[in-house]
Each structure stands twice: as structure tokens, then as C-alpha cells.
Amino acid sequence: MIAVLMLLTAIGGQAQPAGYQDLMDEARSYSQQKEYEKSSECYEKAIAMLKGTEMESLIPSVRDFIAINHLHLGVAALKAKDYPKAKAFLEKAIDDAKPNSKTYYMAHSWMGQWHSVQSLNIRTTRGDYEEALRLSLEAEKCFNQAQAPDKRLREQLSRASILKELLRYEEAVALLKQIITECGTVESRRIIMGKAHFNLGSIEVEEEQYQQALQHLEQAYELCLALTTQDAKSYAYLAAGKLYAVYTQHIPDSEKAALWQQRADQLEDQVLR
């Protein structure tokens, strides 16, 4: 019977196990119908057929198809907030993906998102900042593996916020300065840089370093004001509000306080509507 199952059909100059192509076609059909688990079962059967044949070298490519299915399932579970299932599928996707393939990078990126979401949830629901910090670091590692620098920079912003809550100001400041340096003049990173300047200025206000705070808060305002997104306008508004507070409470200057109050008022309708 084994000999019958392994009858070879010559296709494209290579010998394929009989039934292999049918399984591959069936697997692709299931994927198109979003029946990802059934699709993976077909791919697993196809892999079993390839073992011990001259086409065994194709196994990593077929496993990558399985990884894509697991990736789809993991993303769907993450969006549905089924976090244990999401993690399990994303781990399978990483294990099955061909190294340095698009699937490999995407799986690591979504696993980074999983860790980032868990970090935020633990911060907001349990106030466990140490665990949130650990998860944020894991997210950063995943984004590094995914070769996704912008996502890594955003995660570092989150980590800096956690460090601030833990009163680890020196570490937070060093990280924020690192983010600003890495952002450089990259246009797509202006919002990241603006947020970093805002967070840096906020820490400096708490540490009573008001002159430095003014510089960073003004940079945050200018960077964010130039952008059109609601998120950017919100940070410009917050920066203007903090500048108003500094000029009224810490470095009294009625003229500058009035200027920043006016600028905050101009943004208020855009932010709060």
C-alpha cells in the first residue's frame, strides 16, 4: 500500500507524490474560504507525502503556508480579544514560518502587538507596572525581530511612560532622548518625536527643570501642530496646556501665559469635538 501511495507522477520535470497537488489545491481552496484550520490539515498531509522524496526540500515552503494560516487565526483571535488563543496561534506561525520570510516578519510583528496590548491592559486594569514593563520589553524584542523600527519606537514611548510611573526618571529620560535621536528627520516619525518631546518636557516639569521643559514642550507643540491627525492635534493641545501652566505657576510671565492659553483654546474645539 505504501508503494501505491508513493507512486510518483512526473510534473514540471520533478517527481511529485501522487495526490500531493490535489492536497495543495484543496488547502489553498480552504484558505480562500477562510477555513484556515482545514487548510493547515491539508498542508500537513502534503508535508507527510514529501518526506523521503526528492521534493523534501519543498517542506519549508509548505510549512510557510501553514504559518500564514496560523497568522490569520492569531490576528483574528487578537482582534476578538481572545488573548490565549491569539498567542498560541502566533507562536505556531513563528515556529512554522521560513526564517526571514514575509510571514516570519509579520508573525513577529503581531506577536509584538500581542505583548503591547497585554502591557497596556495590565497597566490600566491592575496597575502592575513592573509586569507591564516586562511585557513592553518583550514587545520591543518582537518588533526588532519583525524589522519594524517605527513600531519599536512607539513601544519604547510606552515603555518610557511606564518608567515614569515607576519614578525611574533617569531611565525614562535616557530612553526618550534615544527615541528623539533615532527619529531624526524621518517625516513619518514626526508624531513619535513630538510625543517623545512632550513626555520629556512633562518629566522635566516634575523634576522642576523648567527651562529645559519649556524647550521640549515647545518642540512637541510645533511638531504635532504641523500634522493633521487627531492624535497629533491632541498632543499639541496638551503641550500648549502644559506651557500655559509653567508660565502661570513656575516661571510667571503673563504675556506668554496668555499666548499659550490662546493657542490651547484654538485647539480645544478640534480636540474635544
KEKE-3310 file (N, C-alpha, C; in steps of 0.2 Angstrom, whole numbers, plus 5000, padded with zeros to 4 digits):
npx = (5004:5010:5019:5010:5004:5014:5017:5024:5021:5026:5029:5032:5046:5049:5047:5032:5024:5009:4994:4998:4997:4984:4980:4987:4980:4967:4970:4973:4961:4953:4959:4956:4943:4943:4944:4955:4960:4956:4963:4976:4977:4977:4989:4998:4996:5001:5015:5018:5018:5029:5040:5055:5056:5062:5058:5058:5064:5055:5047:5050:5044:5030:5027:5028:5016:5007:5010:5006:4992:4990:4994:4984:4973:4978:4978:4965:4960:4966:4961:4948:4950:4953:4965:4973:4971:4975:4989:4994:4992:4999:5012:5014:5014:5026:5035:5033:5035:5046:5062:5066:5057:5042:5031:5037:5042:5030:5023:5030:5029:5015:5015:5022:5013:5003:5010:5011:4998:4994:5003:4998:4985:4987:4993:4982:4971:4976:4986:4999:5014:5027:5026:5020:5030:5039:5032:5031:5045:5046:5038:5045:5056:5051:5046:5058:5063:5054:5059:5053:5055:5048:5036:5043:5049:5037:5033:5043:5041:5029:5035:5044:5034:5029:5041:5041:5030:5034:5043:5056:5065:5077:5080:5069:5071:5083:5079:5069:5077:5085:5075:5071:5083:5085:5073:5076:5076:5066:5051:5039:5040:5038:5027:5030:5042:5037:5029:5038:5046:5036:5033:5046:5047:5037:5041:5052:5046:5040:5052:5056:5064:5063:5066:5072:5061:5052:5058:5057:5043:5039:5044:5037:5025:5026:5030:5019:5008:5010:5005:4991:4983:4971:4976:4989:4985:4979:4990:4997:4988:4989:5002:5002:4994:5002:5013:5006:5003:5016:5020:5012:5012:5026:5036:5032:5025:5015:5012:5017:5010:4997:4998:5000:4988:4979:4983:4980:4966:4963:4965:4956:4943:4945:4951:4942:4930)
npy = (4994:5006:5008:5011:5022:5031:5032:5040:5055:5062:5079:5095:5092:5087:5074:5071:5066:5055:5063:5073:5086:5088:5089:5101:5110:5109:5114:5127:5131:5130:5140:5151:5152:5155:5145:5141:5131:5119:5120:5120:5107:5100:5104:5099:5085:5085:5088:5077:5068:5072:5069:5060:5060:5066:5078:5084:5095:5105:5106:5117:5128:5124:5123:5136:5140:5135:5142:5155:5152:5150:5163:5171:5166:5169:5183:5186:5181:5189:5202:5199:5199:5187:5182:5171:5161:5169:5171:5157:5153:5163:5160:5147:5151:5158:5148:5140:5147:5152:5156:5174:5176:5185:5181:5177:5189:5196:5188:5190:5203:5204:5197:5205:5215:5209:5207:5221:5225:5217:5223:5236:5233:5227:5238:5247:5240:5233:5240:5235:5239:5234:5222:5226:5233:5222:5215:5225:5226:5214:5215:5225:5217:5208:5217:5221:5209:5208:5218:5231:5246:5258:5254:5248:5260:5266:5258:5259:5272:5269:5262:5271:5279:5270:5268:5281:5281:5272:5280:5280:5290:5294:5283:5284:5297:5295:5285:5292:5302:5294:5290:5301:5305:5294:5295:5307:5315:5309:5309:5302:5299:5310:5312:5303:5308:5320:5316:5311:5322:5329:5320:5320:5334:5334:5326:5334:5345:5340:5337:5349:5356:5368:5377:5368:5360:5369:5371:5358:5355:5366:5361:5349:5354:5362:5352:5343:5351:5353:5342:5333:5323:5318:5313:5319:5333:5332:5330:5342:5351:5347:5350:5364:5367:5363:5371:5384:5381:5381:5394:5401:5395:5392:5399:5414:5423:5434:5438:5427:5417:5420:5419:5405:5401:5405:5398:5385:5386:5388:5376:5368:5365:5357:5346:5341:5339)
npz = (5000:5004:4994:4983:4988:4986:4973:4959:4950:4936:4935:4928:4927:4939:4951:4959:4973:4972:4972:4979:4973:4973:4986:4989:4981:4987:5000:4997:4993:5004:5012:5005:5008:5020:5029:5039:5048:5042:5030:5035:5039:5027:5022:5031:5028:5015:5018:5024:5014:5006:5013:5013:4999:4983:4983:4995:4999:4998:5009:5019:5012:5011:5025:5027:5022:5031:5042:5038:5038:5052:5056:5051:5059:5072:5072:5070:5082:5091:5088:5092:5105:5111:5120:5125:5115:5103:5106:5106:5092:5086:5090:5084:5071:5070:5073:5062:5051:5037:5040:5040:5030:5023:5030:5042:5047:5049:5058:5069:5071:5074:5086:5093:5094:5102:5114:5117:5119:5130:5139:5141:5145:5158:5164:5165:5171:5182:5187:5188:5186:5184:5179:5167:5161:5159:5149:5139:5135:5130:5119:5112:5108:5099:5089:5085:5079:5069:5061:5061:5064:5067:5074:5085:5090:5094:5104:5113:5117:5125:5135:5141:5147:5156:5164:5169:5177:5187:5193:5189:5183:5177:5169:5160:5154:5147:5138:5131:5125:5117:5108:5101:5095:5086:5078:5071:5056:5049:5041:5043:5056:5064:5073:5083:5088:5092:5103:5111:5114:5121:5132:5138:5142:5151:5161:5165:5170:5182:5188:5191:5182:5173:5163:5153:5151:5145:5132:5127:5127:5119:5107:5105:5104:5091:5082:5083:5080:5066:5060:5054:5060:5072:5084:5084:5085:5097:5106:5103:5109:5122:5125:5124:5134:5145:5144:5146:5160:5166:5163:5171:5184:5188:5181:5181:5169:5162:5149:5140:5146:5142:5128:5127:5132:5123:5112:5116:5118:5104:5099:5106:5102:5091:5096:5106:5100)
capx = (5000:5014:5021:5004:5003:5020:5018:5026:5019:5031:5026:5037:5052:5051:5043:5028:5019:5003:4989:5001:4995:4977:4980:4989:4974:4962:4972:4973:4954:4951:4962:4952:4936:4945:4944:4962:4962:4956:4968:4983:4977:4979:4996:5002:4996:5006:5021:5020:5019:5035:5046:5059:5056:5067:5054:5058:5067:5049:5044:5049:5039:5024:5026:5026:5009:5004:5012:5001:4985:4991:4994:4977:4970:4981:4976:4958:4959:4969:4955:4942:4952:4954:4972:4977:4971:4980:4996:4995:4992:5005:5018:5014:5015:5033:5038:5032:5037:5053:5066:5067:5051:5037:5027:5041:5042:5023:5021:5034:5025:5008:5016:5024:5006:5000:5013:5010:4991:4994:5006:4993:4979:4989:4994:4976:4967:4979:4991:5005:5019:5033:5024:5019:5037:5042:5029:5033:5051:5045:5035:5050:5060:5047:5046:5065:5063:5050:5062:5048:5058:5043:5033:5048:5049:5031:5033:5048:5037:5025:5040:5046:5028:5029:5046:5039:5025:5038:5048:5063:5065:5083:5080:5064:5074:5088:5076:5066:5082:5087:5070:5072:5089:5083:5068:5080:5072:5061:5045:5034:5041:5037:5022:5034:5046:5033:5026:5044:5047:5031:5035:5052:5045:5032:5046:5057:5042:5040:5059:5057:5069:5058:5069:5073:5054:5049:5061:5054:5036:5038:5046:5032:5019:5027:5030:5012:5004:5011:5002:4984:4979:4968:4981:4994:4982:4978:4997:4999:4984:4992:5009:5001:4991:5007:5016:5002:5004:5023:5021:5007:5014:5033:5040:5027:5025:5008:5011:5017:5004:4991:4999:4999:4981:4976:4984:4976:4959:4962:4965:4952:4937:4947:4952:4936:4923)
capy = (5000:5012:5009:5014:5029:5035:5032:5047:5057:5067:5086:5101:5090:5084:5069:5073:5060:5055:5066:5079:5093:5089:5092:5108:5114:5109:5118:5134:5132:5131:5146:5157:5152:5157:5139:5140:5125:5113:5121:5118:5099:5098:5106:5094:5079:5086:5088:5070:5065:5075:5067:5055:5060:5071:5085:5085:5102:5110:5106:5123:5132:5122:5125:5143:5141:5133:5148:5160:5151:5152:5170:5173:5164:5173:5190:5186:5180:5195:5207:5197:5199:5180:5183:5165:5158:5173:5169:5151:5153:5167:5156:5142:5155:5160:5142:5136:5152:5151:5162:5180:5177:5190:5178:5177:5196:5198:5185:5193:5210:5203:5195:5211:5219:5205:5209:5228:5225:5214:5228:5241:5230:5226:5245:5250:5236:5230:5244:5232:5242:5230:5217:5230:5234:5216:5214:5230:5224:5208:5218:5228:5212:5206:5222:5221:5203:5210:5223:5236:5251:5263:5250:5248:5266:5268:5254:5262:5278:5266:5259:5277:5281:5265:5270:5287:5279:5269:5286:5279:5296:5294:5279:5287:5302:5292:5282:5297:5306:5289:5289:5308:5304:5289:5298:5311:5319:5305:5313:5298:5298:5317:5311:5299:5313:5325:5313:5310:5329:5330:5316:5323:5340:5333:5324:5339:5349:5336:5337:5357:5358:5372:5380:5363:5358:5374:5369:5351:5356:5370:5357:5345:5358:5363:5345:5340:5356:5353:5336:5333:5318:5319:5311:5324:5339:5331:5332:5349:5354:5345:5354:5371:5367:5362:5378:5389:5380:5383:5401:5404:5393:5391:5405:5419:5428:5434:5438:5421:5413:5422:5417:5398:5400:5407:5393:5379:5387:5387:5368:5364:5363:5352:5340:5339:5339)
capz = (5000:5004:4987:4979:4990:4984:4966:4958:4944:4933:4934:4928:4927:4946:4953:4964:4976:4969:4977:4983:4971:4975:4993:4989:4979:4992:5005:4995:4992:5011:5014:5001:5011:5027:5033:5040:5051:5037:5026:5038:5039:5021:5021:5035:5024:5009:5020:5026:5007:5003:5017:5010:4992:4980:4984:5003:5000:4997:5015:5022:5009:5013:5032:5027:5020:5037:5046:5036:5041:5059:5057:5050:5065:5078:5071:5071:5089:5094:5087:5096:5112:5114:5120:5125:5108:5099:5107:5104:5085:5083:5092:5079:5065:5071:5073:5055:5045:5034:5043:5036:5025:5025:5035:5048:5050:5050:5064:5075:5072:5078:5092:5097:5096:5107:5121:5119:5121:5137:5144:5142:5149:5165:5167:5166:5175:5188:5190:5189:5181:5183:5174:5161:5159:5156:5143:5134:5133:5125:5113:5108:5105:5094:5084:5082:5075:5063:5057:5061:5068:5069:5079:5090:5093:5098:5110:5118:5120:5130:5140:5144:5151:5162:5168:5173:5183:5192:5196:5186:5178:5173:5163:5155:5150:5143:5133:5127:5121:5112:5103:5098:5091:5081:5074:5066:5051:5045:5041:5046:5064:5067:5079:5088:5090:5096:5109:5115:5117:5126:5138:5141:5145:5157:5167:5167:5174:5188:5192:5192:5177:5169:5156:5148:5150:5140:5126:5124:5126:5113:5101:5105:5101:5084:5078:5082:5076:5059:5057:5053:5063:5079:5089:5084:5087:5105:5109:5103:5114:5129:5126:5125:5141:5150:5143:5150:5167:5168:5163:5177:5191:5189:5178:5180:5163:5160:5141:5137:5148:5138:5122:5127:5134:5117:5107:5118:5116:5097:5098:5110:5098:5086:5100:5110:5096)
cpx = (5004:5017:5016:5004:5009:5022:5019:5024:5024:5028:5031:5044:5054:5045:5039:5024:5012:4998:4992:4998:4987:4976:4982:4983:4969:4964:4971:4965:4951:4953:4958:4945:4937:4944:4951:4964:4962:4961:4975:4983:4979:4986:5000:5002:5001:5013:5023:5021:5026:5041:5049:5058:5061:5064:5054:5060:5061:5046:5044:5044:5032:5022:5025:5019:5005:5004:5007:4994:4985:4991:4987:4973:4972:4978:4969:4956:4961:4963:4949:4943:4952:4962:4976:4977:4976:4987:4998:4996:4998:5012:5019:5016:5023:5037:5038:5035:5044:5056:5067:5062:5047:5033:5030:5041:5035:5021:5024:5031:5019:5010:5019:5018:5003:5003:5012:5003:4991:4997:5001:4987:4981:4990:4987:4971:4969:4984:4998:5011:5025:5032:5023:5025:5040:5039:5030:5040:5051:5042:5041:5055:5057:5047:5053:5066:5059:5053:5057:5050:5052:5038:5037:5048:5043:5031:5038:5045:5033:5030:5042:5040:5028:5035:5045:5035:5029:5043:5055:5064:5071:5083:5075:5067:5079:5085:5072:5071:5084:5082:5070:5078:5088:5078:5071:5075:5067:5054:5039:5035:5040:5032:5026:5038:5043:5031:5032:5046:5042:5032:5041:5051:5041:5037:5050:5052:5041:5047:5061:5063:5065:5060:5070:5066:5051:5052:5058:5047:5035:5039:5040:5026:5020:5027:5023:5007:5004:5008:4995:4980:4976:4973:4986:4991:4981:4985:4999:4995:4987:4998:5007:4998:4997:5012:5013:5003:5011:5023:5016:5010:5021:5037:5035:5029:5018:5007:5012:5012:4998:4991:4997:4991:4977:4977:4981:4969:4958:4961:4959:4946:4939:4948:4946:4930:4922)
cpy = (5006:5013:5012:5021:5034:5034:5039:5049:5063:5074:5091:5098:5087:5079:5071:5066:5061:5058:5072:5086:5094:5092:5099:5112:5114:5114:5125:5136:5134:5138:5152:5157:5154:5151:5137:5134:5119:5114:5119:5110:5097:5099:5101:5087:5079:5085:5080:5066:5066:5071:5060:5054:5065:5078:5087:5092:5107:5110:5113:5128:5130:5123:5132:5145:5140:5139:5154:5159:5152:5159:5173:5172:5168:5180:5191:5185:5186:5201:5205:5197:5192:5179:5176:5161:5162:5171:5162:5150:5157:5163:5150:5145:5156:5153:5139:5141:5151:5157:5167:5180:5183:5187:5178:5184:5198:5195:5188:5200:5209:5201:5201:5215:5215:5207:5216:5229:5223:5219:5233:5239:5230:5233:5248:5247:5234:5235:5241:5234:5238:5225:5220:5231:5228:5215:5219:5229:5218:5210:5221:5223:5209:5210:5222:5215:5204:5215:5229:5242:5256:5260:5250:5254:5268:5264:5256:5269:5275:5264:5265:5279:5276:5267:5276:5286:5276:5274:5284:5284:5296:5289:5281:5292:5300:5289:5287:5301:5301:5289:5296:5307:5300:5292:5303:5315:5315:5307:5308:5297:5305:5316:5308:5304:5318:5323:5312:5317:5330:5327:5318:5329:5339:5330:5329:5344:5346:5337:5345:5359:5362:5374:5374:5360:5363:5372:5363:5352:5360:5366:5352:5348:5359:5357:5343:5344:5355:5347:5337:5328:5321:5318:5317:5331:5338:5333:5339:5353:5353:5349:5361:5372:5367:5369:5383:5388:5382:5390:5405:5401:5393:5397:5410:5423:5428:5435:5431:5416:5414:5419:5409:5396:5400:5401:5386:5380:5386:5380:5365:5361:5357:5345:5337:5338:5331)
cpz = (5000:4997:4982:4981:4987:4977:4964:4951:4942:4931:4934:4929:4934:4947:4959:4967:4973:4974:4980:4980:4972:4982:4993:4987:4984:4998:5003:4995:4999:5013:5011:5005:5018:5032:5035:5043:5047:5032:5028:5038:5033:5019:5025:5031:5018:5012:5022:5019:5005:5007:5014:5002:4990:4981:4991:5004:5000:5004:5019:5019:5011:5020:5032:5026:5027:5042:5044:5038:5049:5061:5056:5057:5071:5078:5072:5079:5093:5094:5091:5103:5115:5114:5121:5118:5103:5100:5105:5096:5082:5085:5086:5073:5065:5070:5066:5050:5043:5037:5037:5030:5028:5030:5042:5052:5052:5057:5070:5076:5076:5085:5097:5099:5102:5114:5122:5122:5129:5142:5145:5146:5156:5168:5169:5171:5182:5191:5191:5184:5180:5178:5167:5157:5155:5149:5137:5131:5128:5118:5108:5105:5099:5088:5081:5077:5069:5059:5056:5066:5071:5075:5086:5094:5097:5104:5115:5121:5126:5136:5144:5149:5157:5167:5172:5178:5188:5195:5194:5181:5174:5167:5158:5151:5145:5137:5128:5122:5115:5106:5098:5093:5085:5076:5069:5062:5047:5046:5044:5054:5067:5073:5084:5091:5095:5102:5114:5118:5123:5133:5142:5145:5151:5163:5170:5172:5181:5192:5192:5187:5171:5163:5151:5146:5145:5133:5123:5123:5120:5107:5100:5101:5093:5080:5077:5079:5069:5056:5058:5057:5070:5084:5090:5087:5095:5108:5109:5108:5121:5130:5127:5132:5146:5150:5147:5157:5169:5168:5169:5184:5193:5187:5176:5174:5160:5152:5138:5140:5144:5131:5122:5128:5127:5112:5109:5117:5109:5095:5101:5106:5094:5090:5103:5106:5094)
residu = (MET:ILE:ALA:VAL:LEU:MET:LEU:LEU:THR:ALA:ILE:GLY:GLY:GLN:ALA:GLN:PRO:ALA:GLY:TYR:GLN:ASP:LEU:MET:ASP:GLU:ALA:ARG:SER:TYR:SER:GLN:GLN:LYS:GLU:TYR:GLU:LYS:SER:SER:GLU:CYS:TYR:GLU:LYS:ALA:ILE:ALA:MET:LEU:LYS:GLY:THR:GLU:MET:GLU:SER:LEU:ILE:PRO:SER:VAL:ARG:ASP:PHE:ILE:ALA:ILE:ASN:HIS:LEU:HIS:LEU:GLY:VAL:ALA:ALA:LEU:LYS:ALA:LYS:ASP:TYR:PRO:LYS:ALA:LYS:ALA:PHE:LEU:GLU:LYS:ALA:ILE:ASP:ASP:ALA:LYS:PRO:ASN:SER:LYS:THR:TYR:TYR:MET:ALA:HIS:SER:TRP:MET:GLY:GLN:TRP:HIS:SER:VAL:GLN:SER:LEU:ASN:ILE:ARG:THR:THR:ARG:GLY:ASP:TYR:GLU:GLU:ALA:LEU:ARG:LEU:SER:LEU:GLU:ALA:GLU:LYS:CYS:PHE:ASN:GLN:ALA:GLN:ALA:PRO:ASP:LYS:ARG:LEU:ARG:GLU:GLN:LEU:SER:ARG:ALA:SER:ILE:LEU:LYS:GLU:LEU:LEU:ARG:TYR:GLU:GLU:ALA:VAL:ALA:LEU:LEU:LYS:GLN:ILE:ILE:THR:GLU:CYS:GLY:THR:VAL:GLU:SER:ARG:ARG:ILE:ILE:MET:GLY:LYS:ALA:HIS:PHE:ASN:LEU:GLY:SER:ILE:GLU:VAL:GLU:GLU:GLU:GLN:TYR:GLN:GLN:ALA:LEU:GLN:HIS:LEU:GLU:GLN:ALA:TYR:GLU:LEU:CYS:LEU:ALA:LEU:THR:THR:GLN:ASP:ALA:LYS:SER:TYR:ALA:TYR:LEU:ALA:ALA:GLY:LYS:LEU:TYR:ALA:VAL:TYR:THR:GLN:HIS:ILE:PRO:ASP:SER:GLU:LYS:ALA:ALA:LEU:TRP:GLN:GLN:ARG:ALA:ASP:GLN:LEU:GLU:ASP:GLN:VAL:LEU:ARG)
# end
